[in-house]
Amino acid sequence: MGKDRKDRKTMEPRVVECTINLNKRLHKTTFKKKAPKAIKQIKLFAQKMMKTDDVRVDVQLNKFVWSKGVRNVPKRVRVRLNRKRNEDEEAADQFYTHVTYVKVESFKELETKLVEDEA
């Protein structure tokens, strides 16, 4: 019936670039709670995509979300999700996700893509 857990891939560091539609995630949200909820929704999206509990949002992404104030959050945001190994030995999780902002001119024809090593 279902796949065995042994067949699944082991987690490895990887980088994914995708677009998050904040407009649909913040629909019917009180004005004064839109930007804080947007950050929470970005973290939730990253948790689901990368399967890590520890998600860290970059300062540039936070500034972009808050750029128009608490009420007028941007409709979409392009982000890079970077799953990294935790250097801290005592950490509860082996991996964490670092979410960074990617500046784009237009969101047309953009899809989720796996980013190769840019080093």
Secondary structure, 3 states (H helix, E strand, C coil): CCCCHHHCCCCCCEEEEEEEEHHHHCCCCCHHHHHHHHHHHHHHHHHHHHCCCCEEECHHHHHHHHCCCCCCCCCEEEEEEEEEECCCCCCCCCEEEEEEECCCCCCCCCCCEECCCCC
